[in-house]
Amino acid sequence: MIKLGVKIFADGADRAGMLEMAANPVISGFTTNPTLMKKAGIKDYKAFAQDILKEIKTKPISFEVFSDDFDEMEGQALEIASWGSNVYVKIPVTNTKGESSAELVDALSSQGVKVNVTAMMTIEQVKEVVPCLLKGPGGYVSVFAGRIADTGRDPVPAMREIVQYLKPYPTVELIWASPREVLNIIQADQIGCHIITVTNDLIKKMGLFGKDLNEYSLDTVKMFYNDAKSAGYTLEVKKVTVWK
């Protein structure tokens, strides 16, 4: 396993998967969001979160508000923050109307809430919220590098620029969010990104780091052969001339 400087946060809302990752020393923290919770079939938000927090007591874990009204968001954030000292509250960078949540982040930080500002994609958004995060215990800026890449843009230059911007502010850490492949972990590490969120599937692929490519090629050939054989595929073919 390659030694990494970037911290790995497990991203998901499947209880069994989260507890499996909690026992993994590679994992430094956890993130969730309403979409992941819906996908996992979570019906009772608070019950799920508090159950998980009985098991994950020390590593940081982020839970997101789900209101679109800033006053209601604040109430939800204070409630979520009360669930544990390791809890970070995810606040979207804007509401669905595109209105900035910077004032809310300021208010929450001033009240001692650990905030994870999420769904960001530009350095301008980061620069708007960082001064607000500095008024409290610090927090995270979560930049969706994977979604930036989905638009055909290379996220690395922007993420590198944000890393440099944050150097004077040690209480604010950059999260590389929504990675699409394990290469993103190496990229995040190389630019000095503080944290990367990784799904369980990608975490398991980290075991391939440094694998010999000739060996990996042979493994792939064997996989194709064995899968065709186990599927019972056959073809009637004419006899051909043996290679010479």
NUTOR-168631 format. One record per residue (C-alpha): residue number from 1; y, x, z. Coordinates in Angstrom, 3 decimals. Each point is the difference from the previous one (the first is absolute). Example, Ala and Ser with C-alpha at 12.3 -4.5 7.8 and 13.67 -1.06 7.14 Angstrom:
% residues 2
<lumti->1 v->-4.500 u->12.300 w->7.800>
<lumti->2 v->3.440 u->1.370 w->-0.660>
This chain:
% residues 244
<lumti->1 v->0.000 u->0.000 w->0.000>
<lumti->2 v->3.437 u->1.291 w->-0.950>
<lumti->3 v->2.338 u->0.462 w->2.959>
<lumti->4 v->2.951 u->-2.357 w->-0.389>
<lumti->5 v->3.447 u->-0.081 w->1.543>
<lumti->6 v->0.649 u->-3.612 w->-1.001>
<lumti->7 v->-1.213 u->-2.590 w->2.514>
<lumti->8 v->-2.508 u->-2.563 w->-1.244>
<lumti->9 v->0.608 u->-3.613 w->1.027>
<lumti->10 v->-2.786 u->-2.483 w->-0.763>
<lumti->11 v->1.337 u->-3.006 w->-1.895>
<lumti->12 v->-1.847 u->-3.285 w->0.385>
<lumti->13 v->-0.694 u->-3.084 w->2.093>
<lumti->14 v->-3.780 u->-0.105 w->0.138>
<lumti->15 v->-0.953 u->0.267 w->3.664>
<lumti->16 v->-3.259 u->1.871 w->-0.538>
<lumti->17 v->1.650 u->2.411 w->-2.409>
<lumti->18 v->2.920 u->0.626 w->2.336>
<lumti->19 v->-2.288 u->0.749 w->2.928>
<lumti->20 v->-2.087 u->2.312 w->-2.177>
<lumti->21 v->3.152 u->1.881 w->-0.942>
<lumti->22 v->1.193 u->0.047 w->3.621>
<lumti->23 v->-3.011 u->2.166 w->0.819>
<lumti->24 v->0.795 u->2.364 w->-2.881>
<lumti->25 v->1.973 u->3.059 w->1.225>
<lumti->26 v->1.621 u->0.308 w->-3.446>
<lumti->27 v->1.870 u->-3.274 w->0.579>
<lumti->28 v->3.321 u->0.289 w->1.844>
<lumti->29 v->1.161 u->-3.623 w->-0.161>
<lumti->30 v->-0.260 u->-3.421 w->-1.629>
<lumti->31 v->2.021 u->-2.373 w->-2.141>
<lumti->32 v->-0.521 u->-3.653 w->-0.888>
<lumti->33 v->1.954 u->-2.686 w->-1.829>
<lumti->34 v->-0.260 u->-3.772 w->-0.539>
<lumti->35 v->-1.601 u->0.441 w->-3.429>
<lumti->36 v->-2.774 u->2.172 w->1.427>
<lumti->37 v->-0.489 u->-2.462 w->2.849>
<lumti->38 v->-0.288 u->-2.917 w->-2.412>
<lumti->39 v->-2.521 u->1.955 w->-2.085>
<lumti->40 v->-2.034 u->0.696 w->3.140>
<lumti->41 v->-0.034 u->-3.700 w->0.868>
<lumti->42 v->2.134 u->0.320 w->3.142>
<lumti->43 v->1.056 u->-3.458 w->1.207>
<lumti->44 v->1.641 u->0.760 w->3.364>
<lumti->45 v->2.477 u->2.863 w->-0.406>
<lumti->46 v->0.674 u->0.613 w->3.700>
<lumti->47 v->-3.611 u->-0.311 w->1.094>
<lumti->48 v->-1.114 u->2.487 w->-2.647>
<lumti->49 v->2.715 u->2.515 w->0.900>
<lumti->50 v->-0.604 u->-0.193 w->3.731>
<lumti->51 v->-3.757 u->0.317 w->-0.476>
<lumti->52 v->0.479 u->3.150 w->-2.081>
<lumti->53 v->2.417 u->1.416 w->2.576>
<lumti->54 v->-2.677 u->-0.264 w->2.679>
<lumti->55 v->-1.939 u->2.581 w->-2.001>
<lumti->56 v->2.809 u->2.069 w->-1.547>
<lumti->57 v->2.187 u->0.868 w->2.973>
<lumti->58 v->1.621 u->3.330 w->-0.793>
<lumti->59 v->0.238 u->0.557 w->-3.753>
<lumti->60 v->3.071 u->-1.618 w->-1.611>
<lumti->61 v->-0.639 u->-3.297 w->-1.755>
<lumti->62 v->2.447 u->-2.068 w->-2.054>
<lumti->63 v->0.089 u->-3.805 w->-0.142>
<lumti->64 v->2.437 u->-1.809 w->-2.281>
<lumti->65 v->2.319 u->-2.941 w->0.582>
<lumti->66 v->-0.473 u->-2.885 w->-2.426>
<lumti->67 v->3.170 u->-2.096 w->0.246>
<lumti->68 v->2.662 u->0.014 w->-2.712>
<lumti->69 v->2.828 u->-0.745 w->2.458>
<lumti->70 v->1.499 u->3.019 w->1.742>
<lumti->71 v->0.521 u->-1.743 w->3.351>
<lumti->72 v->-3.602 u->-1.159 w->-0.003>
<lumti->73 v->-1.124 u->3.443 w->-1.126>
<lumti->74 v->1.685 u->1.465 w->3.061>
<lumti->75 v->-1.851 u->-2.387 w->2.295>
<lumti->76 v->-3.303 u->0.802 w->-1.679>
<lumti->77 v->0.714 u->3.725 w->0.177>
<lumti->78 v->0.722 u->-0.083 w->3.736>
<lumti->79 v->-3.186 u->-1.987 w->0.594>
<lumti->80 v->-2.111 u->2.401 w->-2.091>
<lumti->81 v->1.554 u->3.054 w->1.675>
<lumti->82 v->-0.955 u->-1.389 w->3.418>
<lumti->83 v->-3.700 u->0.193 w->-0.838>
<lumti->84 v->-0.299 u->3.747 w->0.584>
<lumti->85 v->1.813 u->3.308 w->0.334>
<lumti->86 v->-1.744 u->1.267 w->-3.152>
<lumti->87 v->1.251 u->-2.932 w->-2.113>
<lumti->88 v->2.459 u->0.458 w->-2.847>
<lumti->89 v->1.573 u->-3.095 w->-1.525>
<lumti->90 v->0.135 u->-0.141 w->-3.780>
<lumti->91 v->3.267 u->-1.422 w->-1.313>
<lumti->92 v->0.352 u->-0.487 w->-3.774>
<lumti->93 v->3.000 u->1.806 w->-1.434>
<lumti->94 v->1.383 u->-3.357 w->-1.194>
<lumti->95 v->-0.891 u->-3.671 w->0.326>
<lumti->96 v->-1.196 u->-1.963 w->-3.035>
<lumti->97 v->3.616 u->-0.609 w->-1.015>
<lumti->98 v->0.592 u->3.735 w->-0.326>
<lumti->99 v->2.253 u->0.112 w->3.077>
<lumti->100 v->-0.147 u->3.307 w->1.871>
<lumti->101 v->-1.757 u->0.094 w->3.361>
<lumti->102 v->2.019 u->3.045 w->1.151>
<lumti->103 v->1.890 u->-1.954 w->2.676>
<lumti->104 v->-3.269 u->-1.323 w->1.403>
<lumti->105 v->-1.498 u->3.504 w->0.046>
<lumti->106 v->3.131 u->1.164 w->1.829>
<lumti->107 v->-0.293 u->-2.777 w->2.585>
<lumti->108 v->-3.706 u->0.576 w->0.600>
<lumti->109 v->0.331 u->3.774 w->0.239>
<lumti->110 v->2.843 u->-0.433 w->2.486>
<lumti->111 v->-2.378 u->-2.104 w->2.127>
<lumti->112 v->-2.611 u->2.760 w->0.024>
<lumti->113 v->-2.338 u->-1.466 w->-2.609>
<lumti->114 v->-1.969 u->2.456 w->-2.127>
<lumti->115 v->0.675 u->-1.175 w->-3.540>
<lumti->116 v->-1.876 u->0.648 w->-3.221>
<lumti->117 v->2.304 u->-0.959 w->-2.869>
<lumti->118 v->-2.305 u->-0.994 w->-2.830>
<lumti->119 v->-0.113 u->-0.866 w->-3.715>
<lumti->120 v->2.569 u->2.644 w->-0.966>
<lumti->121 v->0.029 u->1.720 w->-3.382>
<lumti->122 v->3.298 u->1.903 w->-0.272>
<lumti->123 v->1.769 u->2.737 w->1.918>
<lumti->124 v->3.086 u->-2.233 w->0.162>
<lumti->125 v->-1.993 u->-2.511 w->2.063>
<lumti->126 v->-1.157 u->2.788 w->2.294>
<lumti->127 v->3.543 u->1.284 w->0.498>
<lumti->128 v->1.172 u->-3.468 w->0.970>
<lumti->129 v->-2.518 u->-0.503 w->2.809>
<lumti->130 v->-0.381 u->3.492 w->1.465>
<lumti->131 v->3.304 u->-0.124 w->1.961>
<lumti->132 v->-1.243 u->-3.248 w->1.551>
<lumti->133 v->-3.320 u->1.555 w->1.029>
<lumti->134 v->1.837 u->2.876 w->1.682>
<lumti->135 v->1.411 u->-2.415 w->2.602>
<lumti->136 v->-3.396 u->-0.491 w->1.594>
<lumti->137 v->-3.308 u->1.751 w->0.668>
<lumti->138 v->-0.386 u->0.887 w->-3.668>
<lumti->139 v->-2.287 u->-1.506 w->-2.563>
<lumti->140 v->-1.451 u->0.102 w->-3.465>
<lumti->141 v->1.369 u->-0.495 w->-3.493>
<lumti->142 v->-2.826 u->-1.291 w->-2.155>
<lumti->143 v->0.512 u->0.763 w->-3.688>
<lumti->144 v->-2.494 u->-1.580 w->-2.387>
<lumti->145 v->-0.719 u->3.016 w->-2.170>
<lumti->146 v->-3.040 u->-1.693 w->-1.510>
<lumti->147 v->2.065 u->-2.905 w->-1.243>
<lumti->148 v->2.595 u->2.404 w->-1.378>
<lumti->149 v->-2.846 u->1.607 w->-1.968>
<lumti->150 v->-1.095 u->-3.443 w->-1.206>
<lumti->151 v->3.297 u->-0.231 w->-1.898>
<lumti->152 v->-0.756 u->3.190 w->-1.944>
<lumti->153 v->2.247 u->2.187 w->2.167>
<lumti->154 v->-1.160 u->3.162 w->1.761>
<lumti->155 v->0.671 u->-0.641 w->3.714>
<lumti->156 v->-0.262 u->3.641 w->1.060>
<lumti->157 v->3.620 u->1.057 w->-0.750>
<lumti->158 v->1.408 u->-2.977 w->1.920>
<lumti->159 v->-2.364 u->0.531 w->2.933>
<lumti->160 v->0.871 u->3.697 w->0.099>
<lumti->161 v->3.706 u->-0.863 w->0.038>
<lumti->162 v->-0.522 u->-2.403 w->2.916>
<lumti->163 v->-1.925 u->2.660 w->1.940>
<lumti->164 v->2.970 u->2.335 w->-0.376>
<lumti->165 v->2.467 u->-2.720 w->0.963>
<lumti->166 v->-1.919 u->-0.724 w->3.218>
<lumti->167 v->-0.169 u->3.607 w->1.211>
<lumti->168 v->3.012 u->-0.359 w->2.345>
<lumti->169 v->-1.548 u->-3.143 w->1.521>
<lumti->170 v->-3.277 u->0.951 w->1.735>
<lumti->171 v->-0.432 u->-3.426 w->1.598>
<lumti->172 v->-0.335 u->-1.680 w->-3.407>
<lumti->173 v->-3.173 u->0.590 w->-1.995>
<lumti->174 v->-0.725 u->-0.752 w->-3.644>
<lumti->175 v->-3.094 u->-2.020 w->-0.862>
<lumti->176 v->-1.470 u->0.368 w->-3.498>
<lumti->177 v->-1.222 u->-3.568 w->-0.414>
<lumti->178 v->-2.402 u->-1.642 w->-2.461>
<lumti->179 v->-1.755 u->3.106 w->-1.345>
<lumti->180 v->-2.165 u->-0.628 w->-3.035>
<lumti->181 v->-2.337 u->3.014 w->0.145>
<lumti->182 v->-0.988 u->2.803 w->2.353>
<lumti->183 v->2.139 u->2.424 w->-2.036>
<lumti->184 v->2.991 u->-1.757 w->1.572>
<lumti->185 v->-1.081 u->1.366 w->3.383>
<lumti->186 v->0.228 u->3.552 w->-1.355>
<lumti->187 v->3.347 u->-0.779 w->-1.651>
<lumti->188 v->1.393 u->-1.438 w->3.227>
<lumti->189 v->-1.204 u->3.038 w->1.916>
<lumti->190 v->1.492 u->2.451 w->-2.499>
<lumti->191 v->3.508 u->-1.459 w->0.228>
<lumti->192 v->-0.046 u->-0.140 w->3.796>
<lumti->193 v->-0.216 u->-3.778 w->0.313>
<lumti->194 v->-0.647 u->-0.957 w->3.606>
<lumti->195 v->-2.503 u->-2.855 w->-0.441>
<lumti->196 v->-2.060 u->-1.648 w->-2.717>
<lumti->197 v->-1.686 u->-3.379 w->0.342>
<lumti->198 v->-3.527 u->-0.006 w->-1.395>
<lumti->199 v->-2.574 u->-2.766 w->-0.421>
<lumti->200 v->-3.517 u->0.477 w->1.358>
<lumti->201 v->-1.382 u->0.446 w->-3.525>
<lumti->202 v->2.357 u->2.890 w->-0.715>
<lumti->203 v->-0.579 u->1.541 w->3.424>
<lumti->204 v->-3.725 u->0.185 w->-0.759>
<lumti->205 v->0.764 u->1.773 w->-3.282>
<lumti->206 v->1.773 u->2.769 w->1.912>
<lumti->207 v->-3.447 u->1.503 w->0.459>
<lumti->208 v->0.219 u->1.027 w->-3.663>
<lumti->209 v->2.939 u->2.357 w->0.607>
<lumti->210 v->-0.866 u->3.416 w->-1.429>
<lumti->211 v->-3.331 u->-1.119 w->-1.479>
<lumti->212 v->-1.330 u->2.231 w->-2.787>
<lumti->213 v->0.808 u->-1.749 w->-3.290>
<lumti->214 v->-3.207 u->1.092 w->-1.748>
<lumti->215 v->-1.993 u->-1.429 w->2.883>
<lumti->216 v->2.086 u->-3.183 w->-0.104>
<lumti->217 v->-0.606 u->-0.247 w->-3.759>
<lumti->218 v->-3.756 u->0.235 w->0.550>
<lumti->219 v->0.181 u->-2.628 w->2.754>
<lumti->220 v->1.751 u->-2.316 w->-2.432>
<lumti->221 v->-2.639 u->0.529 w->-2.694>
<lumti->222 v->-2.708 u->-0.773 w->2.552>
<lumti->223 v->1.818 u->-3.150 w->1.097>
<lumti->224 v->0.163 u->-1.349 w->-3.557>
<lumti->225 v->-3.663 u->0.844 w->-0.613>
<lumti->226 v->-1.256 u->-1.500 w->3.259>
<lumti->227 v->2.077 u->-3.160 w->-0.390>
<lumti->228 v->-1.320 u->-0.571 w->-3.527>
<lumti->229 v->-3.562 u->0.585 w->1.213>
<lumti->230 v->0.316 u->-2.296 w->3.029>
<lumti->231 v->1.527 u->-2.705 w->-2.197>
<lumti->232 v->-3.078 u->0.146 w->-2.231>
<lumti->233 v->1.924 u->0.632 w->-3.224>
<lumti->234 v->-2.115 u->0.723 w->-3.093>
<lumti->235 v->0.672 u->0.574 w->-3.694>
<lumti->236 v->-2.415 u->-0.047 w->-2.916>
<lumti->237 v->0.913 u->3.033 w->-2.137>
<lumti->238 v->-1.394 u->1.703 w->-3.069>
<lumti->239 v->-1.544 u->3.431 w->0.346>
<lumti->240 v->2.569 u->2.700 w->-0.702>
<lumti->241 v->-0.254 u->3.644 w->-0.936>
<lumti->242 v->-0.200 u->2.238 w->3.033>
<lumti->243 v->2.989 u->2.298 w->0.360>
<lumti->244 v->-0.532 u->3.589 w->-1.090>
